[in-house]
Amino acid sequence: MKVRPSALIWRQNAGQTEILLMRYNYGGQDVYALPGGNPDRGEILTETVVREIREELGVSVDIGEMILAGEMLLSQRNDDVLHVVFAARNLQGEPQLNPTETTALEIAWKPVADLEQLNMYPNIGRKLQPWFSSATYLGYVGRIEQQYFG
């Protein structure tokens, strides 16, 4: 099983909370993911998130508490992944996509209220929404049901 740490970066815009997502296109469908990536050998998860955000978006953040962890088992591809989402604070700089470091097509700030309607990888939009109103850390959420994007 692989581990993919990611960061939940948010801002207030016109009275609503938006989160930073990266847009990809798989099988002709737009798919959105939190910024993050794969750990290098000897790298702890929070270091991975800081490095990936710096490389892919050209900004820095402080990584805080773990919001959730969940397993995604994609039998179609034989890719089992443990996703770990951390709160990211103190965004320094304006995120700009670095195409030499990612296959994402663009960055997008999306309202928290819209997360449930997006194709997300991993499929955690519904799980993230309550965090913004209650700040309850979700911990281990078990299996994440995920649509396969060919």
JOHUBEL-V696450 format. One record per helix or strand of 3 or more residues. SS is the DSSP state (A for helix, B for strand). FROM is the first residue (numbers start at 1). TO is the last residue. If there is no record, write none. Layout:
BEGIN
ss=SS from=FROM to=TO
ss=SS from=FROM to=TO
END
This chain:
BEGIN
ss=B from=2 to=8
ss=B from=10 to=13
ss=B from=16 to=26
ss=B from=29 to=33
ss=B from=36 to=38
ss=A from=45 to=57
ss=B from=60 to=74
ss=B from=79 to=92
ss=B from=106 to=111
ss=A from=112 to=117
ss=A from=125 to=134
ss=B from=139 to=143
END
